[in-house]
Amino acid sequence: MLNDFKAFINKGNVVDLAVAVIIGAAFGKIVSSLTDDLIMPVIGYLTGGLDFSSHFIRLGAIPADFKGSVTSYTDLKTAGVPLLGFGQFITVAVNFLIVAFVVFLLVRFVQKLNRKHEEAPAAPAAPPEDVVLLREILAELKKKG
């Protein structure tokens, strides 16, 4: 069983998948930072200072021992107050659109590379030796009449 597991792990697809997951996690952090630190502040600025991450509707009571800001989504969420965080949803949706667009561009680029590679005319394969020999014989027979 251990040998079967080693063979499975050593297959190229499993290693490729592991690398893809690790790179995907790092890429997710980059996109989150891009969204949270660059894009959403610009969108907020263009919409008159709107900060989407702090837009929510409180659906339940605030606990009596609550210590924090009643306008802070993070504080209320940490305290267990039920919230409808539509601003957070907008941020995550923008995040998704960015990831989807980047993946689309990446796939499109790879497809273009593959098309260029496929479009290059392949050199015709050399005929087998027996065909070459038969052609030589045919040419000699034609010469003799």
Sequence and secondary structure as in RCSB ss.txt:
>XXXX:A:sequence
MLNDFKAFINKGNVVDLAVAVIIGAAFGKIVSSLTDDLIMPVIGYLTGGLDFSSHFIRLGAIPADFKGSVTSYTD
LKTAGVPLLGFGQFITVAVNFLIVAFVVFLLVRFVQKLNRKHEEAPAAPAAPPEDVVLLREILAELKKKG
>XXXX:A:secstr
 HHHHHHHHHSHHHHHHHHHHHHHHHHHHHHHHIIIIIIHHHHHHHTTS  GGG  EE S   TT  S TT HHH
HHHTT  EE HHHHHHHHHHHHHHHHHHHHHHHHHHHHHHHHHHS        HHHHHHHHHHHHHHHH 
